[in-house]
Amino acid sequence: MNTFSNLKSAAYLGILIGGFSMPSQANLIINGGFEAGFNNWTRADQLGSDGGFFQQSGTNSPANGFSVLAPVEGSFAAMTDAGAGGSHVLYQDFLVPTGVGTTHLAFSLYLNNGADKYYNPGHLDWAGTGIPGSTNLNQQARVDILSTAGDPFSTTVLQNLFQTNTDDPLVSGYAPFLIDITTLLQAHQGETLRLRFAETDNVGPFNFGVDNVSISQVPLPAALWLALSGFSGLFWLGRRRKASV
């Protein structure tokens, strides 16, 4: 093999290395900006609930017309609104790929709580009652990843990503969140998991806005080195065969 051929082969190898070294990313969530309505998303409301998640645009809430912030990405967001109490979930199931690398979940949340504070009794039942028989105060929003096999209103989750607390500001957002979920996904490779946004209110009006949702992952370096090992082996095998002729 002459010098030019060696350089040519090395150049090809360099191109392949460069291609596999590119930090390719894949978004596991579809329609995370709600520009296509609720395509690829599922909405559910607890029995007896009023209102639900709606597509929202502009600076008014979708049902009551309350003053709210405009979506932060594109023209639309998802937002809860109602004339009475209820519990509402919005979720999308996604397949966890094999060979999971560093993975981040991103979303933006808007909170407009018309109650005096947040109340979190540990469940999402808007009509749940305590031992005396009175309805438990329940005014909360949360984001979770959970199994697809369970109740979409369950609070038994694989990972809680956000939850309102008693002393949180009543109005905030659209606040951006970026959360590393690598460890969770690596433990569930090849499985289908559920990303859920949930809101419950039985104390006062509550607008919970969701926008700009994505799950982006970078492949593991191991995949790169496996490919490079194969290319290197072929390269040197070709040189040895040429030298033995």
matplotlib code that plots the C-alpha trace (Angstrom):
import matplotlib.pyplot as plt

x = [0.0, 1.6, 1.7, -1.2, -3.4, -2.4, -3.4, -6.6, -7.6, -6.6, -8.8, -11.8, -11.2, -11.0, -14.3, -16.0, -14.5, -15.7, -19.2, -19.6, -18.1, -20.8, -23.0, -26.2, -29.4, -32.9, -36.0, -38.1, -41.1, -43.3, -45.2, -43.7, -44.7, -48.4, -48.4, -50.3, -52.8, -52.7, -51.4, -49.3, -50.6, -53.3, -55.6, -57.6, -59.8, -60.9, -64.6, -66.7, -64.0, -64.8, -62.5, -59.2, -56.2, -56.8, -54.6, -53.8, -52.5, -52.2, -52.5, -55.9, -56.6, -58.5, -61.8, -62.2, -60.2, -57.9, -54.8, -51.9, -48.5, -48.2, -46.6, -42.8, -42.3, -44.3, -47.9, -49.4, -49.1, -51.2, -53.0, -55.6, -58.7, -62.1, -65.2, -65.1, -62.9, -61.1, -58.1, -56.4, -53.5, -51.6, -49.1, -47.1, -45.6, -42.1, -39.8, -36.5, -33.8, -31.0, -27.5, -28.8, -26.3, -26.7, -30.3, -32.1, -35.8, -36.7, -40.0, -41.4, -44.2, -46.6, -48.5, -51.5, -53.0, -56.2, -56.2, -54.5, -51.6, -50.8, -52.1, -50.6, -52.3, -50.2, -52.7, -54.4, -58.0, -59.8, -62.9, -61.0, -62.3, -60.6, -61.6, -64.1, -65.8, -64.8, -63.1, -59.3, -57.9, -56.0, -54.4, -51.2, -49.3, -46.6, -44.5, -43.5, -42.2, -44.1, -44.8, -47.4, -49.0, -50.4, -53.2, -52.4, -53.5, -51.2, -48.6, -46.5, -43.9, -40.5, -39.2, -40.8, -39.5, -41.5, -44.1, -45.6, -45.0, -47.0, -44.9, -44.3, -45.3, -48.9, -48.1, -44.8, -43.4, -43.1, -40.1, -37.7, -36.6, -33.7, -33.4, -30.9, -32.9, -29.9, -29.9, -33.6, -33.6, -30.5, -32.4, -35.3, -33.7, -36.1, -39.1, -42.0, -42.3, -44.8, -44.1, -47.0, -48.1, -50.8, -52.9, -55.6, -57.7, -60.6, -59.8, -59.7, -59.1, -55.8, -54.1, -51.2, -49.4, -46.9, -44.8, -41.5, -41.3, -38.4, -36.3, -32.9, -30.3, -26.7, -25.6, -23.1, -19.4, -19.2, -21.1, -18.5, -15.6, -17.2, -17.6, -14.1, -12.6, -14.3, -13.0, -9.5, -9.5, -10.5, -7.9, -5.0, -6.2, -6.1, -2.5, -1.3, -2.9, -1.2, 2.2, 2.0, 1.5]
y = [0.0, 3.3, 6.5, 8.0, 5.0, 5.1, 8.7, 8.1, 5.3, 7.3, 10.2, 7.9, 6.6, 10.2, 11.1, 8.1, 8.9, 12.5, 11.4, 9.1, 11.7, 14.2, 14.7, 13.5, 14.0, 12.5, 14.0, 11.2, 13.5, 14.4, 17.7, 19.1, 22.6, 21.7, 23.4, 20.4, 20.5, 17.4, 15.0, 12.3, 13.4, 11.9, 13.9, 12.4, 13.9, 12.3, 11.3, 14.3, 16.9, 20.2, 21.5, 20.0, 20.6, 22.9, 24.3, 27.9, 30.9, 34.6, 36.0, 34.7, 31.3, 29.0, 28.7, 31.5, 34.2, 34.9, 37.0, 34.6, 34.7, 33.8, 30.5, 30.6, 28.5, 28.9, 30.1, 27.4, 25.8, 23.3, 24.8, 23.7, 25.8, 25.0, 26.5, 24.1, 21.5, 18.7, 16.6, 16.6, 14.8, 15.2, 12.5, 11.0, 7.5, 7.2, 4.3, 4.3, 3.3, 0.9, 2.4, 5.4, 8.2, 11.4, 12.4, 15.6, 16.3, 20.0, 21.7, 25.1, 25.5, 28.4, 28.5, 30.7, 29.6, 31.3, 29.7, 31.1, 28.6, 25.1, 22.0, 18.5, 15.7, 13.1, 12.0, 13.5, 12.8, 16.2, 14.8, 12.6, 12.9, 12.5, 10.5, 13.2, 13.0, 16.5, 16.9, 17.1, 20.4, 19.6, 22.3, 21.2, 20.6, 18.0, 16.4, 12.7, 9.8, 6.6, 3.1, 2.8, -0.1, 1.9, 4.4, 7.7, 9.5, 7.5, 9.1, 5.9, 7.1, 6.2, 9.7, 13.0, 15.9, 18.8, 19.4, 22.5, 23.2, 25.1, 28.2, 28.5, 31.7, 31.5, 32.9, 32.1, 31.1, 30.2, 28.8, 26.6, 23.2, 21.0, 17.7, 14.9, 11.6, 9.5, 7.1, 6.4, 5.7, 3.5, 1.3, 1.0, 0.5, -0.9, -0.1, 2.3, 4.9, 7.7, 11.4, 13.0, 16.5, 16.6, 19.3, 19.0, 21.9, 22.0, 25.2, 27.8, 28.3, 27.0, 27.5, 25.1, 25.8, 23.4, 24.2, 23.4, 19.7, 17.6, 14.5, 14.7, 12.0, 11.7, 8.1, 6.4, 6.8, 3.0, 2.8, 5.2, 3.1, -0.1, 1.4, 2.8, -0.6, -2.2, 0.4, 0.2, -3.6, -3.5, -0.8, -2.7, -6.0, -4.5, -3.3, -6.7, -8.5, -6.0, -6.4, -10.2, -10.2]
z = [0.0, -1.1, 1.0, -0.9, -0.2, 3.4, 3.7, 1.8, 4.2, 7.2, 5.8, 5.4, 9.0, 10.2, 8.5, 10.2, 13.6, 13.2, 12.2, 15.1, 17.5, 16.6, 19.7, 18.1, 20.1, 19.8, 21.4, 22.9, 23.3, 20.3, 20.0, 23.3, 22.4, 21.8, 18.4, 17.0, 19.8, 22.0, 19.3, 20.9, 24.4, 26.5, 28.8, 31.7, 34.3, 37.6, 37.7, 38.6, 37.8, 36.1, 33.4, 32.3, 30.2, 27.2, 24.4, 25.4, 23.5, 24.1, 27.6, 28.8, 30.4, 28.0, 30.0, 32.5, 30.6, 33.6, 32.8, 32.3, 30.7, 27.0, 26.0, 25.9, 22.9, 19.7, 19.9, 22.2, 25.6, 27.6, 30.6, 33.1, 33.7, 35.3, 36.9, 39.8, 41.5, 39.8, 39.1, 35.7, 34.2, 30.9, 29.8, 27.0, 27.0, 25.5, 24.7, 26.5, 23.9, 24.6, 25.1, 27.0, 27.4, 29.3, 29.2, 30.2, 30.6, 29.9, 30.4, 31.3, 33.9, 34.7, 38.0, 38.7, 42.0, 43.1, 46.6, 49.7, 49.3, 48.0, 49.7, 49.2, 51.1, 49.3, 46.6, 43.5, 44.6, 44.4, 46.3, 48.8, 52.4, 55.7, 58.8, 59.9, 56.5, 55.3, 51.9, 52.1, 50.9, 47.7, 45.6, 43.9, 40.7, 40.0, 37.3, 37.4, 35.5, 36.2, 34.9, 32.2, 34.1, 36.9, 37.4, 35.7, 38.9, 41.2, 43.3, 43.3, 40.8, 39.5, 39.9, 41.0, 39.0, 40.4, 43.1, 44.6, 48.2, 50.8, 50.8, 47.0, 45.2, 44.1, 40.7, 38.9, 35.5, 32.8, 34.7, 32.8, 34.3, 33.1, 35.0, 34.5, 34.3, 33.0, 36.0, 35.8, 32.0, 32.2, 34.7, 32.3, 28.9, 26.3, 28.5, 27.9, 30.6, 31.2, 31.6, 33.5, 34.4, 37.1, 38.7, 41.5, 42.8, 45.3, 47.1, 44.4, 40.6, 39.4, 36.0, 35.5, 32.2, 30.5, 27.5, 25.7, 26.8, 25.6, 26.5, 24.8, 25.0, 23.8, 23.0, 25.3, 24.4, 24.5, 21.2, 19.7, 20.8, 19.6, 16.1, 16.1, 17.2, 14.2, 11.7, 13.2, 12.9, 9.3, 8.6, 10.1, 8.7, 5.2, 5.8, 7.0, 4.0, 1.6, 3.3, 3.0, -0.7]

ax = plt.figure().add_subplot(projection="3d")
ax.plot(x, y, z, "-o")
ax.set_aspect("equal")
plt.show()
